[in-house]
């Protein structure tokens, strides 16, 4: 069959006509029947692949979220370590009694440099 005699009404019937007229045309036109069978096969393939595709997209999204969480943990860990290294001494330092501000004023102080009452 050459292309000049081939029916090209499938799309117009599918889009613009009602279902009854479309099905009636399919019964009498072998070209449109073949086209309709191709569309049904494609539709079934898409329905079959859709859950797999959606699952893949969900896994990719979770993977991105995991990467972001790892980057955040590494950044916070690095910032904490840098802060730890920047502060040279974590021990509690008490001032010597002579260095106490209260003692320089000539007020009585205890062994820790606090004002003695």
C-alpha positions, 0 to 999 in steps of 0.5 A, a space after each residue: 500500500 502506498 502512502 497516498 492511499 493510507 488513511 490519516 484520520 486516526 488523530 482527528 477521530 481520536 481527538 475530535 470525535 466521540 468514542 462511538 464514531 472513533 470505534 466505528 471508524 476503527 472497525 472499517 479502517 485497517 490503517 487506523 486499527 494498526 495505528 490504534 494497536 501501536 498506541 495501545 502497546 505503547 500505552 501498556 509499556 508506559 504503564 508497565 515502566 511508570 512504577 520503576 521510573 517513579 521508584 528510581 526518581 524516589 531513590 535519586 531524591 533520597 540519595 541527594 538528601 543523604 549527600 546533603 546530610 553527610 555534607 552538613 555533618 562533615 561541615 559541623 564536625 569540621 567547624 566544631 574541631 576548628 573551634 576546639 583547636 582555636 581555644 588553647 585551654 579548656 581548664 578553668 583558670 582561677 585568678 591569682 589572689 594578687 591579680 584579683 580586681 578586688 584585691 587591687 582595690 585593697 578590699 579583703 579577699 579569700 583564697 580564690 580572689 573573691 571578696 570576703 565578707 
